[in-house]
Amino acid sequence: MSSRVTDTSGHDRIYAAVRQVPPGFVSTYGRIADLVGAATPRVVGFAMAALPDESDVPWHRIINSRGEISSRSGGDGERRQRRLLEAEGVRFDRRGRVDLAEFGWPPGY
């Protein structure tokens, strides 16, 4: 990747990268990890899970590498995430997947 987020540390670096994902697009845990540099997809997932409810980080725009919303333990997070993405114009196929070629960010990754 040519553009790395380097101005903060830890989860803050991940959140800074996630804030770059525009409405109507998604990114994956792996893409965000690549942007940050010193993170793994799992660490990105942990950072998303650690966000407080009132956070302004667009956590809902981060999905897995298969183009699917990752399952969560308890609550309605998966349905909420899908509703938020659909409200931004992101479409899911009948298997519940997002076409990363069409909706993935950054484009051409």
VENHU-V375166 format. One record per backbone hydrogen bond with DSSP energy under -0.5 kcal/mol. CO is the residue of the C=O (numbers start at 0). NH is the residue of the N-H. Records with the same first field share a line. If there is no record, write none. Layout:
CO: NH ; NH
This chain:
1: 3
3: 5
8: 11 ; 12
9: 12 ; 13
10: 14
11: 15
12: 16
13: 17
14: 18
16: 19
17: 20
19: 21
21: 24
25: 104
26: 62
27: 31
28: 32
29: 33
30: 34
31: 35
32: 36 ; 38
34: 4
35: 37
39: 43
40: 44
41: 45
42: 46
43: 47
44: 48
45: 49
47: 50
51: 54
56: 58
57: 60
58: 61
60: 26 ; 62
62: 28
63: 66
66: 97
67: 63
71: 73
75: 79
76: 80
77: 81
78: 82
79: 83
80: 84
81: 85
82: 86
83: 87
84: 87 ; 89
85: 88
90: 98
92: 95
95: 68
96: 92
97: 99
98: 101 ; 102
99: 103
102: 25
105: 108
